[in-house]
């Protein structure tokens, strides 16, 4: 990934897109057990933090070129 920060930025964007998708799945999805529901409750927080971290990392790699 160090050689291609644009790819890292693409992964960050995909993570950030999932932030809004997880609550929709939680509200409309059927057949989730307790483990699946708890995962969907915490997934937006994880996706937001991971997306922001990856975005910042890509920005740092681009600035170091």
N, C-alpha and C positions, 0 to 999 in steps of 0.2 A: 504494500500500500504506500510505502514511502516514495516509490517511483511514480505513483499515479494518484495524487490527491483528489483529482476530479472523481475518481471511482469511489473514494472514501466519502466525498461530499454527496454522491448519489445514494450511498447507503444511509447517510444521515437524513436525507430528504425522505427516503422510504420509511425510516423509523418515525420521523415527525408526522408523516401522513397517518400512521397507525394510531396516533394519540386520539384523534377524533373517531376512528373506526371502532375501537374497543368498547366505548360506552354504548354505541349503537348495537353492537353484537350482544352486549349484556342485556340491553332493553328489549331487543326483538328476537334474539336467538332462543331456540328451544332445545331441550335435551341435555343441557349442561348440568353436571352434578355439582356438588358443593366445591370440589376442587377446581373445576372449570370456572365456576362463578367467582371464586376468590382470585383466581388468576386474572380474570377479566377486570376485576376491581383494581388490582395493583399494576396491570399492564400499562395503562396510560402514563403512570408516573415513571415506570422504567423506560418506556419508549421516549418520553420527553427528555429524561436525563441522558439516555444513550445517544439520542439524536443531537442534542446540544453539545455533548462531549465530542462526538465524531465530527461535527461541523467545525468546532474550535480546533480540533486536531488537524483537520484538512487545511484550515486557514493558516495555522502555524507552519505546516509543511510547505505550503505555497509561498509563504513569506521568507522561508529559509533557502529558497532556490536561488 
